[in-house]
């Protein structure tokens, strides 16, 4: 991992999100719970929030950022549930931390190494186990989609390529693979959400577009002018000073909700 990324992790620990935690601790009327999803003998701790709706709902898998399963990532499940969706966020670092803990047991200084050490096959298998679990929930209508942010945005397409039963994929500013084989088996539409001020990630969009076109797949990327990497989180942060992050977040959210209604 690049030193700059390690420095970023140290400067922005996953748990320094009191404003997101407040949404979960007492302010939300929706039912939230931790569940253990089994991937073989492996336990994947997952946070799930249910909507207050009469009919069965579509389930959204939320793949966390490079910071692990943070308070903000969990708060996204509540926002999705408020919009009428079952939302489940697996801690893909389950069992990786000290004494078999997950994201909350890993220090900011060690988070980057832990994330980068996750085997791709294990991540995909964990996500498939979560997808299967969600689809069988009595409150689910059987439809499951996947959405990821930052690191999770990259993993979203990789899982869409291997996963079964996924109806749509939403990748938020995730750098994508440079291998055509990682796109060949995608069987659902993919929607990209990118920051205008994120040249590192945006440089992967043309390549991804070419791979998806060659494979005959649907890929619709949108760039939000002036926003920076991580704008979906930063745009909600009350300490955020970049108006373009808030606008980008709001515009992207509206687009996301409109697309979810079509699933």
N, C-alpha and C positions, 0 to 999 in steps of 0.2 A: 504494500500500500504506500502511496506517496506520502511524504512527510506533511504536506499541506493538508491532506485529509485527516491525518492523525491529529494535527493541531486543531482542526475544525471540530473534531469529536471532543477534544479536551475543553474547547471553548464553549461548546453547546451540548452539555450532557443531556441525555434523553429525559431525565427526570426533572429538569429545570423548567417545568411548564405548569406552574400553579394555576394559571388561568384555565388551562384545559382540565386539570384535575378537579377544579371547582365545579365544572359542568357535570362531572360524574358523581361527585360526593354531595348528594342531597338536592341538587338543583334539577335533576332529570326525573320525571315521573315514570319513565319507562323501565321495564324489568331488565336488569343486567346480571350476568353471572359468569363465573369461571367454569369451564368444562374441560375435561381431559379427553382429547381425541386420540385414539390409538392408531399408530402406524406400525403394524406388527406389534412388537413388544415395546416400542418407543412411545412415550407419552408426550403429546403436544398440548401444552397448556394453551387454552384459547379463551378469549374474552368475547362474549356474545351479548348483543342487545336486541330486544324484540320490539317491534312496533305495536302501537295500540290501534289495531285494525280488526275489522270483522272477518274479512276473507283471508285466505292463505296468501302468503307473500313470497316474492322472489328473495333469494339469499345472495348477499354480497360478501365475498371474501376480501378482507382488507390486508394487504401485505405491507408490513411496516418499513420505515426508512432504515438507513444504515445505523441509526441510533437504537435499534431494537424496538421492542413493543413498549413504546413510551405512553405517557398520559395522553398526548395529543392523538396518537394512533388509536387509542381506546375511545377517545372522545369522538372520533370520526364514526365509530359504530353507532354512537348515540345520535349523531346528526343524521345518519342514514335511516335509523329507526324512526326518527321524527318525521322523515319524508315517506315512511311507509314500508321500509325494507327490513328484513332480518339481516343483521350484519355481524360477522364473526371475524375476529382478528387473531390469528394464531401467533404464538410466540415461537418463532423459528429458531430461537436460541434456547429452547427448553432443554434442560439437562446439560447445557454447555458451561454454565457458570459454576462458581465454587459450591461444593457440596451438592452438586446436581441441580442447582438453581438455574433460573433463566435470565432474561434481560435485567430484571431488577437487582440481580445479585452480581452483575458485572459492572466494574467501574468504567467511567468514561475513557480512561487511559487504555483500558483493555478491550473496549467494545469493537474497535476497528479490526483488531486481530481475530476476535471471536467471529465476527461477521464474515470476514474474508476466508475463514477456515471452514465454513459450512460447505459440505459436499453438495454439488448441484443436484445429484440424484436424490439425496436425502431431502433437500428442500422441495423438489417436485413431488416426492412421495408423501411428504407431510401435507402439502397443499391438496393432493388428491384425496388423502384421508379426510381432510377438513371438508372438501367438496362433497364427498360421499356422505359424511355425517350431516351436513347442512341439508342436502337434498332429501334426506329421510326424516327430517324433523316434521312432526305432525302439523306445525304451523307453516311449513314451506309448501309452495305450489309445485315444487320439483325443479324449478328453474334456479340455476346458480351462475353467477357471473364473478369475475375476479377484477380487482383493482389494486394497484400498487403505487407507492410513492418513492422517488429517489431510487435507492437500491431495490426497493420493492417494485418500482416501475420497470426496471430491467428484468426482474424475475417474472413479471407478469407475462411477458411474451414467451419466455422460455417455458413457463407452465402451460400457456395456451397451446404450445407446440406438442406437449406430451400429455396434457390432461384430457380426461374424458368427461363429456357431459357439460362442458362450459359453453354458455350461450353468448357471452360477449366478454371482451377484455378491455380494460381502461388503464392505460399506462401514463402515469404522471411523471414527467421529466426523468425518465429512466434511460440510461445509456444502453444501446442494444448490441446484440451479438454481431460479429463480422462474418458469421458462417451461414451460408444459404440453407444448410440442413436444419438450422434452428428455426426456420420459418416454414419449411415444406409441409408440415403436418397440421398447421393451424386450421381449425375448422369453424372458427367463429369470427365475427367482425372485430377489428381492433381499432380503438380510438386513442389518439395520442394528445396529450396536453403538455405544452412546452413553454418555457420562459424565454422571452425575447433576449434577456441578458444572461444567456447560458450557453456560450459558444461551444463548450466542451461537449455537452449532451446534444445540442442542436446539430452538431457536425455529423451525428449518426442518422439523422432523419433521411437524407437523400439515399443513403445506402439501404436503410430499412424499407423505404418506398420502393426501391428497385427490386429488393428481394421479394417483397409482398406482391408486387405486380407480376414478377416472373412466376410466382407460385399461384397466381390467380386468386389472391386473397384480398379482402377489404381492409384497407388501412387509411384512416383519415386523421392526419395530424393537424393540430391548430397551435399556433404560436401566439402567446399573449404579450403584446408589446410592453417593454419596460419592466416586466416582472423579472425577478431573479430566481435562481434555483431554490426550490423549497417554498414557492409562493403560496401553496395551499395551506401550509402551516403558518408561514410568516404573515399571510394576509388576515389571519384570525388573531394573531398575537397583539394585544393592546399596546405593547411597546414598539410595534412596527412603525417605522418612520417613512417607509416607502409606499406612497399612495398607489403606485402601479401594482404592488403586491396585493393590496386589498382589492383593487379593481379586477386584477387577473384571477384572484380566487373567486370573487363573486361571479364573474363571467363564466369561468370554468365550471363552477358549481351548477349554474343554470343549464349549461350545455349538458353536463353529466346527468342531471335529473331528466332532461328531455330525452336523452338517449336511453336511459333506464326504462322509461315508459314504453319504449318500442320493443323491449326484449320479450 
